[in-house]
Amino acid sequence: MLKLRIPDEEIVKKGIDFYQKQIRQIVETEENIGRVCAIDVETGDYFVADDVLDAARPLRAKRPDVILWSERIGYNAMYALSGFADIERTSK
């Protein structure tokens, strides 16, 4: 099992802090809304791409052991989950 150098709670805090205080005002432009910003929580380096993997690759190439936090630009959540139940099928 992988042991992280930084506790989970600190990864979240650092990622959010970097994004809110240093990166958001730079990347949150009309053309970037909906894209992904991957952030190295130890250095503050970041990369913007259309999906998580493409955003992470350049940072991992630079530092293979990088610890990343990702934000969907212009949204409150990275992913949205939804679903529905077929009431007719499930109620019989």
SULKABEL-V978523 format. One line per field, one symbol per residue. phi: phi as a letter, one per 20 degrees, with the letter a starting at -180 (. if undefined). psi: psi as a letter, one per 30 degrees, with the letter a starting at -180 (. if undefined). A space follows every 50 residues. Layout:
# SULKABEL-V978523
phi->???
psi->???
This chain:
# SULKABEL-V978523
phi->.fdffcfgffgffffffgffecdgfeeedgfegnfddecffednfbbdbf bfffffgfffffbgegddcccefncecfcddbabdegffeee
psi->kkjkfkleeeeeeeeeeeeefeeefefileffkflkjkkjffffklkklf leeeeeeeeeeejfgkjkkkkjkglflelkklllkjeeeff.
